[in-house]
Amino acid sequence: MKASEIREKTQVELEKELNDLKSELFKLRFQLATNQLENPMKLRDVKKSIARIKTIMRENELKGKVK
């Protein structure tokens, strides 16, 4: 997901997306531990998406632009 797409979302949508990504990361880590993970790059992508969302949420907070 690109940063421009994330910026268009509301605060509630961002929080929901963040929770979804965190649960997906948990599942991927579990698969990694049990040697069932097919695509290890998926871990990296999910972590980066979480970081993007948190960054944009913080930007919105600092701007006072909480929707």
PDB file of N, H, CA, C and O in Angstrom:
ATOM      1  N   MET A   1       0.847  -1.171   0.000  1.00  0.00           N
ATOM      2  CA  MET A   1       0.000   0.000   0.000  1.00  0.00           C
ATOM      3  C   MET A   1       0.897   1.240   0.000  1.00  0.00           C
ATOM      4  O   MET A   1       1.847   1.335   0.777  1.00  0.00           O
ATOM      5  N   LYS A   2       0.584   2.169  -0.869  1.00  0.00           N
ATOM      6  H   LYS A   2      -0.188   2.092  -1.501  1.00  0.00           H
ATOM      7  CA  LYS A   2       1.393   3.372  -0.998  1.00  0.00           C
ATOM      8  C   LYS A   2       0.976   4.415   0.032  1.00  0.00           C
ATOM      9  O   LYS A   2      -0.150   4.406   0.530  1.00  0.00           O
ATOM     10  N   ALA A   3       1.902   5.310   0.338  1.00  0.00           N
ATOM     11  H   ALA A   3       2.816   5.318  -0.067  1.00  0.00           H
ATOM     12  CA  ALA A   3       1.638   6.351   1.334  1.00  0.00           C
ATOM     13  C   ALA A   3       0.504   7.258   0.884  1.00  0.00           C
ATOM     14  O   ALA A   3      -0.293   7.709   1.707  1.00  0.00           O
ATOM     15  N   SER A   4       0.422   7.530  -0.410  1.00  0.00           N
ATOM     16  H   SER A   4       1.069   7.164  -1.079  1.00  0.00           H
ATOM     17  CA  SER A   4      -0.653   8.400  -0.909  1.00  0.00           C
ATOM     18  C   SER A   4      -2.028   7.761  -0.676  1.00  0.00           C
ATOM     19  O   SER A   4      -3.000   8.461  -0.391  1.00  0.00           O
ATOM     20  N   GLU A   5      -2.105   6.451  -0.797  1.00  0.00           N
ATOM     21  H   GLU A   5      -1.316   5.882  -1.028  1.00  0.00           H
ATOM     22  CA  GLU A   5      -3.366   5.744  -0.540  1.00  0.00           C
ATOM     23  C   GLU A   5      -3.712   5.794   0.939  1.00  0.00           C
ATOM     24  O   GLU A   5      -4.879   5.917   1.310  1.00  0.00           O
ATOM     25  N   ILE A   6      -2.704   5.699   1.770  1.00  0.00           N
ATOM     26  H   ILE A   6      -1.755   5.599   1.469  1.00  0.00           H
ATOM     27  CA  ILE A   6      -2.925   5.702   3.219  1.00  0.00           C
ATOM     28  C   ILE A   6      -3.385   7.075   3.681  1.00  0.00           C
ATOM     29  O   ILE A   6      -4.245   7.183   4.555  1.00  0.00           O
ATOM     30  N   ARG A   7      -2.822   8.117   3.102  1.00  0.00           N
ATOM     31  H   ARG A   7      -2.124   8.030   2.391  1.00  0.00           H
ATOM     32  CA  ARG A   7      -3.176   9.491   3.508  1.00  0.00           C
ATOM     33  C   ARG A   7      -4.634   9.836   3.217  1.00  0.00           C
ATOM     34  O   ARG A   7      -5.202  10.721   3.856  1.00  0.00           O
ATOM     35  N   GLU A   8      -5.234   9.145   2.263  1.00  0.00           N
ATOM     36  H   GLU A   8      -4.771   8.426   1.745  1.00  0.00           H
ATOM     37  CA  GLU A   8      -6.626   9.420   1.903  1.00  0.00           C
ATOM     38  C   GLU A   8      -7.613   8.826   2.910  1.00  0.00           C
ATOM     39  O   GLU A   8      -8.787   9.197   2.917  1.00  0.00           O
ATOM     40  N   LYS A   9      -7.153   7.920   3.745  1.00  0.00           N
ATOM     41  H   LYS A   9      -6.199   7.618   3.740  1.00  0.00           H
ATOM     42  CA  LYS A   9      -8.045   7.238   4.684  1.00  0.00           C
ATOM     43  C   LYS A   9      -8.256   8.052   5.952  1.00  0.00           C
ATOM     44  O   LYS A   9      -7.440   8.898   6.317  1.00  0.00           O
ATOM     45  N   THR A  10      -9.375   7.770   6.611  1.00  0.00           N
ATOM     46  H   THR A  10     -10.038   7.083   6.314  1.00  0.00           H
ATOM     47  CA  THR A  10      -9.670   8.440   7.873  1.00  0.00           C
ATOM     48  C   THR A  10      -8.923   7.758   9.004  1.00  0.00           C
ATOM     49  O   THR A  10      -8.341   6.688   8.824  1.00  0.00           O
ATOM     50  N   GLN A  11      -8.944   8.386  10.170  1.00  0.00           N
ATOM     51  H   GLN A  11      -9.417   9.255  10.316  1.00  0.00           H
ATOM     52  CA  GLN A  11      -8.245   7.847  11.343  1.00  0.00           C
ATOM     53  C   GLN A  11      -8.796   6.480  11.737  1.00  0.00           C
ATOM     54  O   GLN A  11      -8.038   5.580  12.100  1.00  0.00           O
ATOM     55  N   VAL A  12     -10.104   6.331  11.666  1.00  0.00           N
ATOM     56  H   VAL A  12     -10.720   7.062  11.371  1.00  0.00           H
ATOM     57  CA  VAL A  12     -10.743   5.056  12.026  1.00  0.00           C
ATOM     58  C   VAL A  12     -10.311   3.959  11.055  1.00  0.00           C
ATOM     59  O   VAL A  12     -10.012   2.841  11.474  1.00  0.00           O
ATOM     60  N   GLU A  13     -10.277   4.272   9.774  1.00  0.00           N
ATOM     61  H   GLU A  13     -10.520   5.180   9.433  1.00  0.00           H
ATOM     62  CA  GLU A  13      -9.850   3.294   8.777  1.00  0.00           C
ATOM     63  C   GLU A  13      -8.388   2.907   8.985  1.00  0.00           C
ATOM     64  O   GLU A  13      -8.017   1.743   8.830  1.00  0.00           O
ATOM     65  N   LEU A  14      -7.560   3.898   9.339  1.00  0.00           N
ATOM     66  H   LEU A  14      -7.861   4.843   9.466  1.00  0.00           H
ATOM     67  CA  LEU A  14      -6.146   3.624   9.589  1.00  0.00           C
ATOM     68  C   LEU A  14      -5.966   2.700  10.786  1.00  0.00           C
ATOM     69  O   LEU A  14      -5.140   1.787  10.751  1.00  0.00           O
ATOM     70  N   GLU A  15      -6.731   2.934  11.840  1.00  0.00           N
ATOM     71  H   GLU A  15      -7.402   3.676  11.869  1.00  0.00           H
ATOM     72  CA  GLU A  15      -6.637   2.084  13.027  1.00  0.00           C
ATOM     73  C   GLU A  15      -7.068   0.654  12.720  1.00  0.00           C
ATOM     74  O   GLU A  15      -6.457  -0.301  13.200  1.00  0.00           O
ATOM     75  N   LYS A  16      -8.122   0.511  11.920  1.00  0.00           N
ATOM     76  H   LYS A  16      -8.618   1.287  11.530  1.00  0.00           H
ATOM     77  CA  LYS A  16      -8.591  -0.826  11.543  1.00  0.00           C
ATOM     78  C   LYS A  16      -7.537  -1.525  10.699  1.00  0.00           C
ATOM     79  O   LYS A  16      -7.240  -2.699  10.920  1.00  0.00           O
ATOM     80  N   GLU A  17      -6.973  -0.815   9.738  1.00  0.00           N
ATOM     81  H   GLU A  17      -7.215   0.139   9.559  1.00  0.00           H
ATOM     82  CA  GLU A  17      -5.936  -1.389   8.886  1.00  0.00           C
ATOM     83  C   GLU A  17      -4.708  -1.791   9.705  1.00  0.00           C
ATOM     84  O   GLU A  17      -4.104  -2.836   9.460  1.00  0.00           O
ATOM     85  N   LEU A  18      -4.351  -0.961  10.668  1.00  0.00           N
ATOM     86  H   LEU A  18      -4.842  -0.113  10.867  1.00  0.00           H
ATOM     87  CA  LEU A  18      -3.211  -1.253  11.532  1.00  0.00           C
ATOM     88  C   LEU A  18      -3.453  -2.530  12.337  1.00  0.00           C
ATOM     89  O   LEU A  18      -2.561  -3.371  12.449  1.00  0.00           O
ATOM     90  N   ASN A  19      -4.645  -2.676  12.891  1.00  0.00           N
ATOM     91  H   ASN A  19      -5.370  -1.993  12.800  1.00  0.00           H
ATOM     92  CA  ASN A  19      -4.978  -3.892  13.645  1.00  0.00           C
ATOM     93  C   ASN A  19      -4.945  -5.135  12.756  1.00  0.00           C
ATOM     94  O   ASN A  19      -4.480  -6.195  13.175  1.00  0.00           O
ATOM     95  N   ASP A  20      -5.444  -4.993  11.528  1.00  0.00           N
ATOM     96  H   ASP A  20      -5.821  -4.132  11.188  1.00  0.00           H
ATOM     97  CA  ASP A  20      -5.428  -6.120  10.591  1.00  0.00           C
ATOM     98  C   ASP A  20      -3.991  -6.536  10.262  1.00  0.00           C
ATOM     99  O   ASP A  20      -3.670  -7.724  10.220  1.00  0.00           O
ATOM    100  N   LEU A  21      -3.133  -5.536  10.030  1.00  0.00           N
ATOM    101  H   LEU A  21      -3.394  -4.571  10.064  1.00  0.00           H
ATOM    102  CA  LEU A  21      -1.743  -5.838   9.691  1.00  0.00           C
ATOM    103  C   LEU A  21      -0.999  -6.458  10.870  1.00  0.00           C
ATOM    104  O   LEU A  21      -0.158  -7.337  10.682  1.00  0.00           O
ATOM    105  N   LYS A  22      -1.306  -6.002  12.084  1.00  0.00           N
ATOM    106  H   LYS A  22      -1.989  -5.288  12.237  1.00  0.00           H
ATOM    107  CA  LYS A  22      -0.657  -6.574  13.257  1.00  0.00           C
ATOM    108  C   LYS A  22      -1.053  -8.036  13.439  1.00  0.00           C
ATOM    109  O   LYS A  22      -0.215  -8.867  13.788  1.00  0.00           O
ATOM    110  N   SER A  23      -2.319  -8.353  13.207  1.00  0.00           N
ATOM    111  H   SER A  23      -3.001  -7.678  12.924  1.00  0.00           H
ATOM    112  CA  SER A  23      -2.745  -9.748  13.333  1.00  0.00           C
ATOM    113  C   SER A  23      -2.127 -10.597  12.219  1.00  0.00           C
ATOM    114  O   SER A  23      -1.770 -11.754  12.444  1.00  0.00           O
ATOM    115  N   GLU A  24      -2.005 -10.030  11.035  1.00  0.00           N
ATOM    116  H   GLU A  24      -2.296  -9.091  10.853  1.00  0.00           H
ATOM    117  CA  GLU A  24      -1.358 -10.762   9.939  1.00  0.00           C
ATOM    118  C   GLU A  24       0.123 -11.007  10.251  1.00  0.00           C
ATOM    119  O   GLU A  24       0.652 -12.080   9.960  1.00  0.00           O
ATOM    120  N   LEU A  25       0.785 -10.013  10.842  1.00  0.00           N
ATOM    121  H   LEU A  25       0.356  -9.141  11.078  1.00  0.00           H
ATOM    122  CA  LEU A  25       2.184 -10.167  11.219  1.00  0.00           C
ATOM    123  C   LEU A  25       2.348 -11.280  12.254  1.00  0.00           C
ATOM    124  O   LEU A  25       3.292 -12.067  12.188  1.00  0.00           O
ATOM    125  N   PHE A  26       1.427 -11.335  13.202  1.00  0.00           N
ATOM    126  H   PHE A  26       0.660 -10.695  13.256  1.00  0.00           H
ATOM    127  CA  PHE A  26       1.465 -12.404  14.197  1.00  0.00           C
ATOM    128  C   PHE A  26       1.370 -13.775  13.534  1.00  0.00           C
ATOM    129  O   PHE A  26       2.122 -14.690  13.867  1.00  0.00           O
ATOM    130  N   LYS A  27       0.444 -13.904  12.597  1.00  0.00           N
ATOM    131  H   LYS A  27      -0.167 -13.160  12.325  1.00  0.00           H
ATOM    132  CA  LYS A  27       0.263 -15.178  11.901  1.00  0.00           C
ATOM    133  C   LYS A  27       1.506 -15.538  11.089  1.00  0.00           C
ATOM    134  O   LYS A  27       1.911 -16.699  11.049  1.00  0.00           O
ATOM    135  N   LEU A  28       2.105 -14.542  10.445  1.00  0.00           N
ATOM    136  H   LEU A  28       1.776 -13.599  10.477  1.00  0.00           H
ATOM    137  CA  LEU A  28       3.304 -14.803   9.652  1.00  0.00           C
ATOM    138  C   LEU A  28       4.477 -15.228  10.534  1.00  0.00           C
ATOM    139  O   LEU A  28       5.246 -16.118  10.173  1.00  0.00           O
ATOM    140  N   ARG A  29       4.604 -14.584  11.689  1.00  0.00           N
ATOM    141  H   ARG A  29       3.979 -13.861  11.983  1.00  0.00           H
ATOM    142  CA  ARG A  29       5.672 -14.969  12.604  1.00  0.00           C
ATOM    143  C   ARG A  29       5.473 -16.398  13.106  1.00  0.00           C
ATOM    144  O   ARG A  29       6.436 -17.147  13.269  1.00  0.00           O
ATOM    145  N   PHE A  30       4.238 -16.760  13.344  1.00  0.00           N
ATOM    146  H   PHE A  30       3.456 -16.152  13.212  1.00  0.00           H
ATOM    147  CA  PHE A  30       3.938 -18.121  13.788  1.00  0.00           C
ATOM    148  C   PHE A  30       4.298 -19.117  12.687  1.00  0.00           C
ATOM    149  O   PHE A  30       4.874 -20.170  12.962  1.00  0.00           O
ATOM    150  N   GLN A  31       3.961 -18.786  11.451  1.00  0.00           N
ATOM    151  H   GLN A  31       3.493 -17.931  11.228  1.00  0.00           H
ATOM    152  CA  GLN A  31       4.306 -19.656  10.328  1.00  0.00           C
ATOM    153  C   GLN A  31       5.823 -19.767  10.169  1.00  0.00           C
ATOM    154  O   GLN A  31       6.340 -20.839   9.854  1.00  0.00           O
ATOM    155  N   LEU A  32       6.529 -18.664  10.385  1.00  0.00           N
ATOM    156  H   LEU A  32       6.109 -17.793  10.640  1.00  0.00           H
ATOM    157  CA  LEU A  32       7.982 -18.684  10.285  1.00  0.00           C
ATOM    158  C   LEU A  32       8.584 -19.612  11.338  1.00  0.00           C
ATOM    159  O   LEU A  32       9.519 -20.361  11.055  1.00  0.00           O
ATOM    160  N   ALA A  33       8.049 -19.556  12.540  1.00  0.00           N
ATOM    161  H   ALA A  33       7.290 -18.948  12.771  1.00  0.00           H
ATOM    162  CA  ALA A  33       8.563 -20.379  13.632  1.00  0.00           C
ATOM    163  C   ALA A  33       8.317 -21.871  13.388  1.00  0.00           C
ATOM    164  O   ALA A  33       9.093 -22.715  13.836  1.00  0.00           O
ATOM    165  N   THR A  34       7.248 -22.182  12.686  1.00  0.00           N
ATOM    166  H   THR A  34       6.617 -21.496  12.322  1.00  0.00           H
ATOM    167  CA  THR A  34       6.920 -23.583  12.430  1.00  0.00           C
ATOM    168  C   THR A  34       7.370 -24.032  11.039  1.00  0.00           C
ATOM    169  O   THR A  34       6.983 -25.104  10.573  1.00  0.00           O
ATOM    170  N   ASN A  35       8.174 -23.223  10.389  1.00  0.00           N
ATOM    171  H   ASN A  35       8.488 -22.353  10.768  1.00  0.00           H
ATOM    172  CA  ASN A  35       8.713 -23.515   9.053  1.00  0.00           C
ATOM    173  C   ASN A  35       7.629 -23.761   8.010  1.00  0.00           C
ATOM    174  O   ASN A  35       7.784 -24.620   7.143  1.00  0.00           O
ATOM    175  N   GLN A  36       6.542 -23.016   8.089  1.00  0.00           N
ATOM    176  H   GLN A  36       6.416 -22.318   8.794  1.00  0.00           H
ATOM    177  CA  GLN A  36       5.467 -23.144   7.116  1.00  0.00           C
ATOM    178  C   GLN A  36       5.329 -21.893   6.254  1.00  0.00           C
ATOM    179  O   GLN A  36       4.433 -21.822   5.413  1.00  0.00           O
ATOM    180  N   LEU A  37       6.195 -20.918   6.447  1.00  0.00           N
ATOM    181  H   LEU A  37       6.924 -20.976   7.130  1.00  0.00           H
ATOM    182  CA  LEU A  37       6.103 -19.658   5.708  1.00  0.00           C
ATOM    183  C   LEU A  37       6.642 -19.854   4.296  1.00  0.00           C
ATOM    184  O   LEU A  37       7.800 -20.226   4.108  1.00  0.00           O
ATOM    185  N   GLU A  38       5.788 -19.600   3.305  1.00  0.00           N
ATOM    186  H   GLU A  38       4.847 -19.298   3.458  1.00  0.00           H
ATOM    187  CA  GLU A  38       6.177 -19.808   1.913  1.00  0.00           C
ATOM    188  C   GLU A  38       6.959 -18.611   1.360  1.00  0.00           C
ATOM    189  O   GLU A  38       7.901 -18.790   0.588  1.00  0.00           O
ATOM    190  N   ASN A  39       6.575 -17.403   1.749  1.00  0.00           N
ATOM    191  H   ASN A  39       5.810 -17.257   2.376  1.00  0.00           H
ATOM    192  CA  ASN A  39       7.208 -16.207   1.204  1.00  0.00           C
ATOM    193  C   ASN A  39       7.731 -15.340   2.345  1.00  0.00           C
ATOM    194  O   ASN A  39       6.965 -14.575   2.930  1.00  0.00           O
ATOM    195  N   PRO A  40       9.009 -15.442   2.672  1.00  0.00           N
ATOM    196  CA  PRO A  40       9.566 -14.667   3.783  1.00  0.00           C
ATOM    197  C   PRO A  40       9.535 -13.155   3.547  1.00  0.00           C
ATOM    198  O   PRO A  40       9.583 -12.381   4.503  1.00  0.00           O
ATOM    199  N   MET A  41       9.457 -12.737   2.308  1.00  0.00           N
ATOM    200  H   MET A  41       9.418 -13.365   1.532  1.00  0.00           H
ATOM    201  CA  MET A  41       9.408 -11.298   2.001  1.00  0.00           C
ATOM    202  C   MET A  41       8.087 -10.680   2.460  1.00  0.00           C
ATOM    203  O   MET A  41       7.994  -9.463   2.621  1.00  0.00           O
ATOM    204  N   LYS A  42       7.090 -11.498   2.666  1.00  0.00           N
ATOM    205  H   LYS A  42       7.166 -12.487   2.535  1.00  0.00           H
ATOM    206  CA  LYS A  42       5.789 -11.008   3.138  1.00  0.00           C
ATOM    207  C   LYS A  42       5.929 -10.371   4.518  1.00  0.00           C
ATOM    208  O   LYS A  42       5.254  -9.387   4.822  1.00  0.00           O
ATOM    209  N   LEU A  43       6.811 -10.932   5.358  1.00  0.00           N
ATOM    210  H   LEU A  43       7.361 -11.731   5.112  1.00  0.00           H
ATOM    211  CA  LEU A  43       7.072 -10.360   6.683  1.00  0.00           C
ATOM    212  C   LEU A  43       7.561  -8.926   6.552  1.00  0.00           C
ATOM    213  O   LEU A  43       7.078  -8.023   7.235  1.00  0.00           O
ATOM    214  N   ARG A  44       8.520  -8.734   5.667  1.00  0.00           N
ATOM    215  H   ARG A  44       8.912  -9.467   5.112  1.00  0.00           H
ATOM    216  CA  ARG A  44       9.098  -7.403   5.451  1.00  0.00           C
ATOM    217  C   ARG A  44       8.041  -6.419   4.951  1.00  0.00           C
ATOM    218  O   ARG A  44       7.980  -5.279   5.412  1.00  0.00           O
ATOM    219  N   ASP A  45       7.216  -6.862   4.012  1.00  0.00           N
ATOM    220  H   ASP A  45       7.266  -7.788   3.638  1.00  0.00           H
ATOM    221  CA  ASP A  45       6.178  -5.990   3.458  1.00  0.00           C
ATOM    222  C   ASP A  45       5.171  -5.561   4.524  1.00  0.00           C
ATOM    223  O   ASP A  45       4.770  -4.399   4.577  1.00  0.00           O
ATOM    224  N   VAL A  46       4.771  -6.495   5.360  1.00  0.00           N
ATOM    225  H   VAL A  46       5.097  -7.439   5.317  1.00  0.00           H
ATOM    226  CA  VAL A  46       3.789  -6.190   6.406  1.00  0.00           C
ATOM    227  C   VAL A  46       4.384  -5.226   7.427  1.00  0.00           C
ATOM    228  O   VAL A  46       3.713  -4.291   7.863  1.00  0.00           O
ATOM    229  N   LYS A  47       5.646  -5.452   7.810  1.00  0.00           N
ATOM    230  H   LYS A  47       6.191  -6.212   7.455  1.00  0.00           H
ATOM    231  CA  LYS A  47       6.297  -4.551   8.764  1.00  0.00           C
ATOM    232  C   LYS A  47       6.401  -3.134   8.205  1.00  0.00           C
ATOM    233  O   LYS A  47       6.182  -2.159   8.923  1.00  0.00           O
ATOM    234  N   LYS A  48       6.733  -3.029   6.933  1.00  0.00           N
ATOM    235  H   LYS A  48       6.911  -3.821   6.350  1.00  0.00           H
ATOM    236  CA  LYS A  48       6.848  -1.703   6.312  1.00  0.00           C
ATOM    237  C   LYS A  48       5.489  -1.018   6.217  1.00  0.00           C
ATOM    238  O   LYS A  48       5.388   0.195   6.400  1.00  0.00           O
ATOM    239  N   SER A  49       4.454  -1.785   5.935  1.00  0.00           N
ATOM    240  H   SER A  49       4.536  -2.771   5.787  1.00  0.00           H
ATOM    241  CA  SER A  49       3.109  -1.211   5.869  1.00  0.00           C
ATOM    242  C   SER A  49       2.682  -0.696   7.244  1.00  0.00           C
ATOM    243  O   SER A  49       2.072   0.368   7.348  1.00  0.00           O
ATOM    244  N   ILE A  50       2.999  -1.444   8.288  1.00  0.00           N
ATOM    245  H   ILE A  50       3.494  -2.308   8.204  1.00  0.00           H
ATOM    246  CA  ILE A  50       2.686  -1.005   9.647  1.00  0.00           C
ATOM    247  C   ILE A  50       3.415   0.300   9.943  1.00  0.00           C
ATOM    248  O   ILE A  50       2.831   1.227  10.504  1.00  0.00           O
ATOM    249  N   ALA A  51       4.679   0.373   9.569  1.00  0.00           N
ATOM    250  H   ALA A  51       5.154  -0.380   9.113  1.00  0.00           H
ATOM    251  CA  ALA A  51       5.463   1.586   9.808  1.00  0.00           C
ATOM    252  C   ALA A  51       4.893   2.769   9.044  1.00  0.00           C
ATOM    253  O   ALA A  51       4.834   3.878   9.574  1.00  0.00           O
ATOM    254  N   ARG A  52       4.473   2.545   7.808  1.00  0.00           N
ATOM    255  H   ARG A  52       4.521   1.644   7.377  1.00  0.00           H
ATOM    256  CA  ARG A  52       3.877   3.632   7.012  1.00  0.00           C
ATOM    257  C   ARG A  52       2.614   4.168   7.676  1.00  0.00           C
ATOM    258  O   ARG A  52       2.422   5.378   7.791  1.00  0.00           O
ATOM    259  N   ILE A  53       1.764   3.254   8.105  1.00  0.00           N
ATOM    260  H   ILE A  53       1.920   2.270   8.011  1.00  0.00           H
ATOM    261  CA  ILE A  53       0.499   3.671   8.727  1.00  0.00           C
ATOM    262  C   ILE A  53       0.765   4.437  10.012  1.00  0.00           C
ATOM    263  O   ILE A  53       0.148   5.475  10.253  1.00  0.00           O
ATOM    264  N   LYS A  54       1.675   3.937  10.838  1.00  0.00           N
ATOM    265  H   LYS A  54       2.176   3.094  10.642  1.00  0.00           H
ATOM    266  CA  LYS A  54       1.982   4.628  12.090  1.00  0.00           C
ATOM    267  C   LYS A  54       2.569   6.011  11.825  1.00  0.00           C
ATOM    268  O   LYS A  54       2.255   6.966  12.536  1.00  0.00           O
ATOM    269  N   THR A  55       3.411   6.121  10.816  1.00  0.00           N
ATOM    270  H   THR A  55       3.666   5.345  10.238  1.00  0.00           H
ATOM    271  CA  THR A  55       4.011   7.407  10.474  1.00  0.00           C
ATOM    272  C   THR A  55       2.947   8.410  10.048  1.00  0.00           C
ATOM    273  O   THR A  55       2.962   9.560  10.488  1.00  0.00           O
ATOM    274  N   ILE A  56       2.042   7.986   9.208  1.00  0.00           N
ATOM    275  H   ILE A  56       2.030   7.052   8.850  1.00  0.00           H
ATOM    276  CA  ILE A  56       1.002   8.888   8.718  1.00  0.00           C
ATOM    277  C   ILE A  56       0.018   9.236   9.827  1.00  0.00           C
ATOM    278  O   ILE A  56      -0.483  10.359   9.879  1.00  0.00           O
ATOM    279  N   MET A  57      -0.265   8.282  10.714  1.00  0.00           N
ATOM    280  H   MET A  57       0.142   7.370  10.672  1.00  0.00           H
ATOM    281  CA  MET A  57      -1.130   8.582  11.855  1.00  0.00           C
ATOM    282  C   MET A  57      -0.483   9.657  12.733  1.00  0.00           C
ATOM    283  O   MET A  57      -1.162  10.562  13.220  1.00  0.00           O
ATOM    284  N   ARG A  58       0.817   9.551  12.926  1.00  0.00           N
ATOM    285  H   ARG A  58       1.368   8.816  12.530  1.00  0.00           H
ATOM    286  CA  ARG A  58       1.543  10.538  13.737  1.00  0.00           C
ATOM    287  C   ARG A  58       1.577  11.895  13.038  1.00  0.00           C
ATOM    288  O   ARG A  58       1.431  12.929  13.691  1.00  0.00           O
ATOM    289  N   GLU A  59       1.767  11.903  11.728  1.00  0.00           N
ATOM    290  H   GLU A  59       1.885  11.064  11.197  1.00  0.00           H
ATOM    291  CA  GLU A  59       1.734  13.162  10.966  1.00  0.00           C
ATOM    292  C   GLU A  59       0.388  13.853  11.143  1.00  0.00           C
ATOM    293  O   GLU A  59       0.319  15.058  11.384  1.00  0.00           O
ATOM    294  N   ASN A  60      -0.678  13.072  11.021  1.00  0.00           N
ATOM    295  H   ASN A  60      -0.622  12.093  10.825  1.00  0.00           H
ATOM    296  CA  ASN A  60      -2.020  13.631  11.175  1.00  0.00           C
ATOM    297  C   ASN A  60      -2.231  14.171  12.584  1.00  0.00           C
ATOM    298  O   ASN A  60      -2.867  15.209  12.767  1.00  0.00           O
ATOM    299  N   GLU A  61      -1.700  13.471  13.576  1.00  0.00           N
ATOM    300  H   GLU A  61      -1.183  12.627  13.429  1.00  0.00           H
ATOM    301  CA  GLU A  61      -1.827  13.906  14.959  1.00  0.00           C
ATOM    302  C   GLU A  61      -1.115  15.236  15.167  1.00  0.00           C
ATOM    303  O   GLU A  61      -1.642  16.130  15.830  1.00  0.00           O
ATOM    304  N   LEU A  62       0.073  15.365  14.606  1.00  0.00           N
ATOM    305  H   LEU A  62       0.501  14.638  14.068  1.00  0.00           H
ATOM    306  CA  LEU A  62       0.835  16.597  14.778  1.00  0.00           C
ATOM    307  C   LEU A  62       0.198  17.768  14.046  1.00  0.00           C
ATOM    308  O   LEU A  62       0.296  18.911  14.494  1.00  0.00           O
ATOM    309  N   LYS A  63      -0.450  17.489  12.927  1.00  0.00           N
ATOM    310  H   LYS A  63      -0.529  16.561  12.564  1.00  0.00           H
ATOM    311  CA  LYS A  63      -1.126  18.545  12.160  1.00  0.00           C
ATOM    312  C   LYS A  63      -2.460  18.915  12.790  1.00  0.00           C
ATOM    313  O   LYS A  63      -3.051  19.938  12.444  1.00  0.00           O
ATOM    314  N   GLY A  64      -2.932  18.091  13.707  1.00  0.00           N
ATOM    315  H   GLY A  64      -2.452  17.260  13.988  1.00  0.00           H
ATOM    316  CA  GLY A  64      -4.246  18.324  14.278  1.00  0.00           C
ATOM    317  C   GLY A  64      -5.325  17.934  13.333  1.00  0.00           C
ATOM    318  O   GLY A  64      -6.447  18.433  13.410  1.00  0.00           O
ATOM    319  N   LYS A  65      -4.990  17.028  12.423  1.00  0.00           N
ATOM    320  H   LYS A  65      -4.078  16.623  12.360  1.00  0.00           H
ATOM    321  CA  LYS A  65      -5.895  16.626  11.353  1.00  0.00           C
ATOM    322  C   LYS A  65      -6.509  15.269  11.611  1.00  0.00           C
ATOM    323  O   LYS A  65      -6.688  14.484  10.679  1.00  0.00           O
ATOM    324  N   VAL A  66      -6.831  14.980  12.848  1.00  0.00           N
ATOM    325  H   VAL A  66      -6.685  15.617  13.605  1.00  0.00           H
ATOM    326  CA  VAL A  66      -7.441  13.695  13.176  1.00  0.00           C
ATOM    327  C   VAL A  66      -8.869  13.734  12.688  1.00  0.00           C
ATOM    328  O   VAL A  66      -9.666  14.555  13.141  1.00  0.00           O
ATOM    329  N   LYS A  67      -9.201  12.839  11.753  1.00  0.00           N
ATOM    330  H   LYS A  67      -8.553  12.171  11.384  1.00  0.00           H
ATOM    331  CA  LYS A  67     -10.538  12.828  11.113  1.00  0.00           C
ATOM    332  C   LYS A  67     -11.501  12.003  11.911  1.00  0.00           C
ATOM    333  O   LYS A  67     -12.666  11.877  11.534  1.00  0.00           O
TER     334      LYS A  67
END
